[in-house]
Amino acid sequence: MVLISQEMRKKAPELDPLRIGTGWKPEDLAKPQIFIESTFGDSHPGSGHLDRLTEAVRKGVYDAGGYGARYFCTDMCDGESQGTDGINYSLVSREMIANMIEIQANATPFDGGVFISGCDKGLPGNLIGMARVNLPSLVVPGGTMNAGPELLTLNELGYYSARYERGEISAEKLAWAKCNACPSCGACSFIGTASTMQIMAEALGLSLPGSALLPAESEELTDVAYRTGKRAVEMALAGVKVSDIVTEKSFENAILVHAAISGSTNTLLHLPAIAHEYGIEIDGDTFDRLHRNMPYVLNLRPAGKWPAEVFCYAGGVPAVMEEIREYLHLDVMTVTGKTLGENLDELKHSGYEEKCSRWLDGFNSRYGLSLTKRDIILSRDNPIGNEGSIAVLKGNLAPEGAVIKHTACPKEMFRAVLKARPFDSEEECLDAVLHHKVEKGDAVFIRYEGPKGSGMPEMFYTSEAISSDPELGRSIALITDGRFSGASTGPVIGHCSPEAQSGGPIALVEEGDLIEIDIPARKLNIIGVNGKECTPEEIESILHERRKRWKPRPLKYKRGVLRLFAEHAASPMKGAWLDYGEQQTGGKQ
C-alpha cells in the first residue's frame, strides 16, 4: 500500500528538513506517520493527565514501526464555567475542536490517527474531527476519576450548593465537599456527558474493547493507550479508515447502549452531529424509538447509586453489551479488525471478567463494601426499568421535540398539567426558584438559551435547585430550549425545538398558560390559557395571534464564535452542528 505521507514527501521537499528540525530522525521519515491528537492541557481534570497517555500511544506507534506526531487542542470544562457566561462557549467549543482537528490533520496528511480525549465536548469534538479527516484511526478514552471520601462525586456539588444557599448546611460542610469531590484526574465519576461519550466511543467500535472509563491514573489505561498506538500503525498499513467501520448499525448499537446505561441527554446533541459527518441521519425520533422496550441496567449516578469508578470493575461496556446482546448488531466491524460479536466472544476466554472481579475486590476493600457485579450492572431479566432512559416529547410546544431523562424524573411528574411561569434567562429563573417565587404546580420555562439564543448553556444550577427541594422537585417542571448537565436529575425537559430565538412556540408561552406533560404518550402541549383549558383549534388560533406580535430578539453576541454559532447552528434536536447551507446546496462540498 502507498502511504499518503510518502506521497506528500515527494511533492513538498521542505517537509523532510522541517520535520528533522522538529525532532524527527532521518530514518523516521519513511515510517507510517501517525497523527496523535489530544485535548491535553491544564484546563480541567478530564484533560490534565492526557500527556501521559499521549506518550504511551507514541511508544506503541514507535514499537510498531511508525512515528507519532503530537497535536493538541484542549477543551473547556462545563463545571468550571457553571453560573457564568463562560458556559455559553461550551457547545460551540465542540465545533471549534473539530475544526482545528480538520485543519491540523489535513494541512499535512498522515497515514493514521489516534484521538485521546475523555470529557464533555472534547471527546465529541474529536469524534466529529475524526470523521472529517477519515484516517485509519482509533480513540483512547481518557478514563474516570476516583470517587472521593464517603463516595463523594462532583455531581453532588449542586445539591450541596443549593442546600447551603437555603441555609440547610454550613459553609464548612460546603467547603469539605468542594475539597473532596475531585480527588484525581479523569472524567467526573458519574454517568454524565463525559462518561457517556467515552462509552459511546467504545460502543461505536472506535476504541479497544473494555477501554471506556478505566481509572484515569491506572496502569491498565496506560496499557490501552500503548496497544492503541500499535493498532493505529496496523490499520494505517491496511488502509482501514473509520468510514469503513462506522455505519448506521454502529450508531444504533451506541444508542441501545445509551438506553441501557441511562446516558446523558447531551448525547442527543453529539451522536447526531457525529453521524452527520458520515452522511447518516440520527435524530430525537431515532433515540426515542430505540429506547422503547430497552432494559435499563446500570446502577450508577446520577440516576443510580454508585460512582462511575466502579463501571469497569463490573465489566464495563462489554458487560453492558452482554446484557443487551440480543438487541445489538453483532456483525458490525470495529477497530480491532473483528466484529462486535467476535470481540465479545473473545473477551469471555481472555480472563477479562476475572481481572474485573479482582479490581472490584480492591475497591470493596478500600471502602469497606461488599459490592458484586450485579449491584452495578443488573441482569436484563431484572433491570431497573424496561423503557430505556430518555423520551422525546412532541406537541404544539415542541413540534421538533424536546428531551427528558425519565429515569431521573419523579413518577409524580410523568403525567401532569401545570401552570406556565416563563423566564427569559436562567439567572431570573434561578433567583425565583431559590427564593420560593415559584409554586407547586408551576411549569417553569427558561427560554432564549438555545444555540442561537445563548450558545445553549446548561441549566444545571436551576435544575439542581429544583430537584434538591423536597416539595418543588416532585411538583414542578423545568422546560427549556437550553440543555442540562449529565448530572441533572428531576422533572427537567430540555432541547425544546424550535428554540425561542428561532421563533419556536416556547417563545410564545405566557404566564398562566396550561402545560400538558405526558411522558408515556410523549406529549408536550399548551392546552389552556389563563388557567382555563381550550380546544386544540382555539390554542392554534391563540398561538397564531401571539406569533404576529412576536419579534425576533437581536443576537446576544455581535462577534466571535458565539456570533458564528448563532447564525449557523442547526436545531437542538438535530444536534446543533454548524449548518452552512448544505441542505440548500444539496450536500457536502
C-alpha positions in Angstrom: 0.0 0.0 0.0 1.2 3.5 -0.9 1.3 5.7 2.2 -0.1 9.2 1.8 2.8 10.6 3.9 5.4 9.3 1.5 3.5 10.9 -1.5 3.5 14.2 0.4 7.3 14.0 0.9 7.8 13.7 -2.9 5.6 16.8 -3.5 7.0 19.0 -0.7 10.8 18.9 -0.5 10.7 21.3 2.5 8.7 18.7 4.6 11.7 16.5 5.5 14.0 19.2 6.8 11.2 20.9 8.7 10.4 17.7 10.5 14.0 17.0 11.2 14.1 20.4 12.8 11.1 19.4 14.9 13.0 16.3 16.3 12.3 13.6 13.7 15.3 11.5 12.8 16.0 11.0 9.1 15.2 7.3 9.4 11.8 8.1 10.9 10.6 10.0 7.8 9.9 6.8 5.8 7.8 5.2 8.6 4.0 5.2 8.7 3.2 8.7 10.2 0.5 8.7 12.9 -1.4 11.9 13.9 -1.8 11.8 17.7 -4.4 14.4 18.7 -5.4 15.0 22.4 -7.2 17.6 24.4 -4.3 17.7 26.9 -4.0 20.9 28.9 -4.3 22.3 32.4 -7.9 23.2 31.7 -9.6 20.6 34.0 -9.2 17.1 35.4 -10.6 15.4 32.3 -7.7 16.5 30.2 -4.8 17.3 32.6 -3.4 13.8 32.5 -3.6 13.1 28.8 0.1 13.9 28.2 0.9 10.6 29.9 -1.5 8.7 27.6 -0.1 10.5 24.6 3.4 9.3 25.3 2.1 5.8 25.8 0.4 5.9 22.4 3.6 7.4 20.9 5.7 4.5 22.2 3.1 2.0 20.9 3.3 3.6 17.5 7.1 3.6 17.5 7.3 -0.1 18.6 5.0 -1.0 15.7 7.3 0.7 13.2 5.6 4.0 12.9 6.3 7.6 14.1 3.8 9.6 16.1 3.4 13.3 15.9 1.6 15.1 18.8 -1.1 17.7 18.2 -3.1 19.4 20.9 -6.4 21.3 21.1 -7.5 21.4 24.7 -11.1 21.7 25.8 -13.0 23.7 28.4 -14.9 22.4 31.4 -18.6 23.0 31.9 -18.2 22.6 35.6 -15.7 25.4 35.9 -18.0 27.7 33.9 -21.3 26.9 35.5 -23.2 30.0 36.6 -21.3 32.4 34.3 -21.5 33.4 30.7 -18.5 31.2 30.2 -20.8 28.2 29.9 -22.2 29.7 26.7 -18.9 28.7 25.0 -19.3 25.1 25.9 -21.2 23.6 23.0 -19.6 25.8 20.3 -16.2 24.6 21.6 -17.1 21.1 20.2 -17.3 22.6 16.8 -14.1 24.6 17.2 -12.2 21.5 18.3 -13.5 19.5 15.3 -12.5 22.4 13.0 -9.0 22.5 14.5 -8.5 18.8 14.0 -9.6 19.1 10.4 -7.1 21.9 9.9 -4.2 20.1 11.7 -4.7 16.7 10.1 -5.4 17.9 6.5 -2.7 20.6 6.3 -0.1 17.8 6.4 -1.6 14.5 5.6 -1.0 11.5 7.9 -1.3 7.7 7.4 -3.3 7.1 10.6 -4.5 8.7 13.8 -5.2 8.3 17.5 -7.6 10.6 19.2 -7.2 11.0 23.0 -9.9 12.7 25.0 -12.5 12.0 27.7 -14.6 14.9 28.5 -18.0 16.6 27.6 -17.1 18.5 24.4 -13.5 17.4 23.9 -14.5 13.8 23.0 -17.5 14.7 20.8 -15.3 17.3 19.1 -12.6 14.7 18.5 -15.2 12.2 17.2 -16.5 14.8 14.7 -13.0 15.7 13.6 -12.0 12.1 13.4 -14.9 11.5 10.9 -14.0 14.5 8.9 -10.4 13.6 8.3 -11.3 9.9 7.9 -8.0 8.3 8.7 -7.3 4.8 9.8 -7.7 5.7 13.5 -8.9 4.8 17.0 -9.9 6.6 20.2 -8.3 6.4 23.6 -11.0 7.3 26.2 -9.4 9.5 28.9 -10.8 7.4 31.8 -12.6 8.3 35.0 -11.5 10.0 38.3 -11.8 8.1 41.6 -14.7 8.7 44.0 -13.8 10.8 47.0 -14.3 10.1 50.7 -17.8 8.8 51.5 -18.0 8.0 47.8 -18.5 11.7 47.1 -18.7 12.7 43.4 -18.9 16.1 41.7 -22.5 15.8 40.7 -23.4 16.2 44.3 -21.9 19.7 44.5 -25.0 21.3 43.1 -27.0 19.6 45.8 -24.6 20.8 48.5 -24.6 24.3 47.0 -28.4 24.6 46.8 -28.7 23.4 50.4 -26.1 26.0 51.5 -28.0 28.8 49.7 -31.1 27.8 51.6 -29.2 27.8 54.9 -29.5 24.0 55.4 -25.8 23.3 55.7 -22.8 25.2 57.0 -20.1 26.9 54.9 -17.6 24.3 56.4 -19.6 21.4 55.0 -19.8 23.0 51.6 -16.0 23.6 51.7 -15.4 20.0 52.6 -17.5 18.9 49.6 -15.5 21.2 47.3 -12.2 19.9 48.5 -13.0 16.2 48.1 -15.3 15.9 45.1 -12.4 15.6 42.5 -9.6 13.5 44.1 -7.9 12.7 40.8 -7.7 13.4 37.1 -10.2 11.9 34.7 -13.9 12.4 33.8 -16.2 13.1 36.7 -17.2 9.9 38.4 -20.9 9.6 37.4 -22.7 8.9 34.1 -22.6 12.5 32.9 -21.8 13.6 29.4 -18.0 12.9 29.7 -18.6 9.3 30.9 -21.4 8.7 28.5 -19.3 9.8 25.5 -16.4 7.6 26.5 -18.9 4.7 26.5 -20.3 5.9 23.1 -16.9 5.8 21.5 -16.4 2.2 22.5 -20.0 1.3 21.6 -19.4 2.8 18.1 -16.5 0.3 17.7 -13.8 3.1 17.7 -11.8 2.1 20.8 -10.4 -1.1 22.1 -12.9 -3.3 24.0 -13.1 -2.6 27.7 -11.3 0.8 27.4 -14.1 3.2 28.4 -14.0 4.6 31.9 -10.9 2.8 33.2 -9.4 4.7 36.2 -7.6 7.6 34.7 -4.4 7.1 36.7 -4.3 3.3 36.2 -1.6 1.3 34.5 -4.4 -0.5 32.7 -5.4 2.7 30.8 -1.7 3.4 30.0 -1.5 -0.1 28.5 -4.7 0.5 26.5 -3.0 3.7 25.1 0.1 1.7 24.2 -1.9 -1.0 22.4 -3.9 1.6 20.6 -0.7 3.2 19.2 0.4 -0.2 17.9 -3.0 -0.9 16.4 -3.1 2.5 14.6 0.0 1.5 12.7 -1.5 -1.8 11.7 -4.7 0.0 10.5 -2.6 2.6 8.6 -0.7 -0.2 6.7 -4.0 -1.9 6.0 -5.7 1.3 4.9 -8.8 0.7 7.0 -10.5 4.1 7.5 -13.1 5.0 10.1 -15.7 5.3 7.4 -15.1 1.6 6.7 -16.1 0.8 10.3 -18.8 3.2 11.3 -22.3 2.6 9.8 -25.9 3.3 10.7 -25.9 0.0 12.6 -22.9 1.2 14.7 -24.9 4.3 15.8 -27.9 2.1 16.6 -25.7 0.0 18.8 -24.4 3.1 20.6 -28.0 4.4 21.2 -29.1 1.0 22.6 -26.1 1.1 25.0 -27.1 4.7 25.8 -30.6 3.4 26.8 -29.1 0.6 28.9 -26.8 3.0 30.9 -29.2 5.9 31.3 -26.8 8.1 29.4 -26.6 11.9 29.4 -29.3 13.8 27.4 -26.4 15.7 25.8 -25.8 12.6 23.7 -28.8 13.7 21.7 -26.7 16.7 20.6 -23.5 14.7 20.0 -24.4 11.5 18.2 -26.5 13.2 15.6 -23.6 15.7 14.9 -21.1 12.9 14.6 -23.4 10.8 12.4 -23.9 13.9 10.2 -20.2 13.7 9.3 -20.8 10.2 7.9 -23.9 11.2 6.0 -26.1 9.3 8.4 -29.2 10.9 9.8 -29.8 10.4 13.6 -32.4 12.5 15.4 -34.5 12.5 18.5 -37.0 10.1 17.0 -34.2 7.6 16.5 -33.4 7.8 20.2 -37.0 7.5 21.2 -37.6 4.5 19.0 -34.6 2.6 20.2 -35.0 3.4 23.9 -38.5 2.0 24.0 -38.7 -1.5 25.5 -34.9 -1.5 26.2 -33.7 -2.8 29.6 -32.0 -0.1 31.7 -29.4 -2.0 33.8 -26.7 0.4 35.0 -27.0 1.4 38.7 -24.7 4.5 38.6 -25.2 8.1 39.5 -26.9 10.4 38.8 -29.9 8.2 38.2 -28.5 5.3 40.2 -26.5 4.7 43.4 -22.8 4.1 42.7 -19.9 6.3 41.3 -18.7 5.7 37.7 -15.3 4.4 39.0 -17.0 1.0 39.6 -18.2 0.7 36.0 -15.1 -1.1 34.7 -14.9 -3.2 37.8 -18.2 -4.7 36.8 -17.1 -5.4 33.3 -17.6 -2.0 31.6 -19.1 -1.7 28.1 -18.6 -5.4 27.2 -20.7 -6.4 30.3 -23.5 -4.0 29.4 -23.4 -5.3 25.8 -23.7 -8.9 27.0 -26.9 -7.9 28.9 -28.5 -6.4 25.8 -26.7 -8.7 23.3 -29.9 -9.9 21.7 -30.7 -6.3 20.6 -27.3 -5.4 19.1 -26.0 -5.6 15.6 -23.2 -8.1 16.3 -21.9 -8.1 12.7 -20.6 -4.5 12.7 -16.9 -4.1 12.3 -14.7 -2.5 15.0 -11.2 -1.1 15.2 -9.9 -4.5 16.3 -10.4 -5.8 12.8 -13.1 -8.1 14.2 -16.9 -7.8 14.5 -18.5 -6.7 17.7 -19.7 -10.3 18.3 -16.2 -11.7 17.9 -14.8 -9.1 20.3 -17.4 -10.1 23.0 -16.8 -13.8 22.5 -13.0 -13.3 22.7 -13.2 -11.5 26.0 -15.1 -14.4 27.6 -12.0 -16.6 27.1 -9.3 -13.9 27.8 -9.5 -13.7 31.6 -11.2 -10.2 31.3 -14.0 -11.0 33.7 -11.7 -12.4 36.3 -9.5 -9.3 36.0 -12.5 -7.0 36.5 -13.6 -9.1 39.6 -10.1 -8.5 41.2 -10.5 -4.8 40.6 -13.9 -4.8 42.3 -12.4 -6.7 45.3 -9.8 -3.9 45.6 -12.5 -1.2 45.5 -14.6 -3.1 48.2 -11.5 -3.3 50.4 -10.8 0.4 50.0 -14.3 1.5 51.1 -15.3 -1.4 53.3 -18.1 -2.5 50.9 -19.2 -5.9 49.5 -20.4 -4.9 46.1 -21.0 -7.5 43.4 -21.2 -7.1 39.7 -25.0 -7.3 39.9 -25.1 -4.4 42.3 -23.7 -2.3 39.4 -24.8 -3.8 36.2 -28.2 -5.6 36.7 -29.4 -8.5 34.7 -31.6 -7.9 31.7 -34.1 -10.2 33.3 -34.2 -8.0 36.4 -33.5 -4.5 35.1 -34.0 -1.1 36.8 -36.5 -0.3 34.1 -37.8 -1.6 30.7 -38.2 1.7 28.7 -34.6 2.8 28.3 -33.8 6.1 29.9 -35.0 9.0 27.7 -38.1 10.1 26.0 -38.6 12.6 23.2 -41.8 14.6 23.7 -43.6 16.4 20.9 -46.7 18.7 20.5 -47.6 22.3 19.8 -45.0 23.4 22.4 -42.2 21.4 20.8 -43.0 20.4 17.2 -39.5 19.1 16.6 -39.2 17.6 20.0 -37.9 18.0 23.5 -36.0 15.5 25.6 -36.4 14.3 29.2 -34.4 11.6 31.1 -37.4 9.8 32.6 -35.2 7.6 34.7 -34.2 10.6 36.7 -37.7 12.1 36.9 -40.1 11.6 39.8 -43.1 9.3 38.8 -45.5 12.0 40.0 -44.4 14.2 37.0 -44.9 11.5 34.3 -48.4 13.0 33.7 -49.1 16.5 34.8 -50.9 19.7 33.8 -49.0 22.7 35.1 -49.2 26.5 35.1 -46.7 28.3 32.9 -44.1 30.6 34.6 -41.8 31.8 31.7 -38.4 33.4 32.3 -36.1 34.8 29.5 -32.9 33.9 31.2 -31.6 31.3 33.6 -30.5 34.0 36.1 -34.0 35.2 36.5 -35.4 31.7 36.9 -32.7 30.6 39.4 -33.4 33.6 41.6 -37.1 32.8 41.6 -36.6 29.1 42.5 -34.1 29.8 45.3 -36.3 32.5 46.9 -39.5 30.5 46.6 -41.1 32.7 44.0 -42.4 29.7 42.1 -45.1 27.4 43.5 -46.2 23.8 43.5 -47.8 23.1 40.1 -45.8 25.6 38.1 -44.2 24.8 34.7 -41.0 26.9 34.9 -39.7 28.0 31.5 -36.2 29.2 30.7 -36.0 30.3 27.1 -33.7 32.1 24.7 -31.0 29.8 25.9 -30.8 27.6 22.7 -27.8 27.5 20.3 -28.9 30.7 18.5 -30.1 32.4 21.7 -27.1 32.0 24.1 -24.9 29.1 22.8 -27.1 26.5 24.5 -25.7 26.5 28.0 -26.6 24.1 30.7 -29.4 24.9 33.2 -27.6 22.9 35.9 -27.9 25.2 38.9 -31.6 25.7 38.3 -32.3 22.0 37.8 -30.3 21.2 41.0 -32.1 23.8 43.0 -35.4 22.3 41.9 -34.5 18.6 42.3 -32.9 19.2 45.7 -36.1 20.9 47.1 -38.3 18.2 48.7 -41.5 19.8 47.5 -40.6 21.5 44.2 -38.7 18.5 43.0 -41.9 16.5 42.8 -44.4 19.2 41.9 -43.0 21.5 39.2 -41.2 21.0 35.9 -38.4 22.9 34.2 -38.7 23.3 30.4 -36.1 25.0 28.3 -34.6 25.3 24.8 -31.2 25.1 26.6 -29.7 21.9 27.8 -28.9 20.1 31.0 -25.8 18.7 32.6 -25.4 14.9 32.5 -25.5 15.3 36.3 -29.0 16.8 36.3 -31.9 15.0 37.8 -35.6 15.8 38.4 -38.5 16.9 36.2 -36.4 18.7 33.6 -37.2 18.9 29.9 -34.6 20.3 27.5 -33.7 20.9 23.8 -37.2 22.3 23.2 -37.2 22.8 19.4 -37.5 25.0 17.5 -35.8 27.3 20.1 -37.2 30.7 21.1 -34.6 32.7 19.2 -35.9 31.0 16.0 -39.5 31.8 16.9 -40.4 28.4 18.3 -43.6 28.0 20.3 -41.6 28.2 23.5 -41.2 31.9 22.7 -45.0 32.4 22.7 -45.7 30.9 26.1 -47.3 33.4 28.5 -47.9 33.5 32.3 -50.8 31.2 33.3 -50.8 29.0 30.2 -51.7 25.4 31.0 -48.9 23.0 30.0 -49.6 19.3 29.5 -46.7 16.8 30.1 -47.4 13.2 29.3 -44.2 11.1 29.2 -45.8 7.7 28.4 -47.7 9.3 25.5 -44.7 11.5 24.5 -46.7 14.7 24.6 -45.7 18.3 25.4 -48.5 20.8 24.7 -50.0 24.1 25.6 -53.6 23.2 26.3 -55.1 26.3 28.0 -54.8 30.0 28.7 -55.2 31.9 32.0 -55.8 28.6 33.8 -58.7 27.6 31.5 -58.4 24.6 29.1 -59.1 25.3 25.4 -59.7 23.1 22.4 -56.7 22.4 20.1 -58.2 24.7 17.5 -58.5 27.5 20.0 -54.9 27.1 21.0 -53.8 27.1 17.4 -55.6 30.4 16.9 -54.2 32.0 20.1 -50.6 31.0 19.1 -51.2 32.4 15.6 -52.2 35.8 17.1 -49.2 35.7 19.5 -46.8 34.9 16.7 -48.0 38.0 14.8 -47.0 40.1 17.8 -43.7 38.3 18.4 -40.4 39.9 17.2 -37.0 38.2 17.0 -34.6 39.4 19.6 -31.3 41.0 18.5 -28.5 38.4 18.6 -26.9 38.4 22.0 -23.4 38.2 20.7 -22.2 40.6 18.0 -18.8 39.0 17.1 -16.6 35.9 17.6 -17.5 32.3 17.7 -20.8 32.7 19.5 -22.0 35.0 16.7 -21.0 32.4 14.2 -22.8 29.7 16.2 -25.9 31.9 16.5 -26.0 32.4 12.7 -25.4 28.8 11.7 -26.3 26.3 14.4 -28.8 23.6 13.5 -31.8 22.9 15.7 -31.1 21.4 19.1 -32.9 18.2 18.2 -30.8 17.8 15.1 -27.5 18.1 17.0 -26.8 21.8 16.8 -23.9 21.3 14.4 -22.9 24.2 12.2 -25.1 24.3 9.2 -23.5 26.3 6.3 -26.4 25.7 3.9 -25.6 22.1 3.0 -29.3 21.3 2.8 -29.8 24.2 0.3 -26.8 23.3 -1.8 -27.5 19.6 -2.0 -25.0 18.1 0.4 -21.4 18.3 1.5 -19.0 20.3 -0.6 
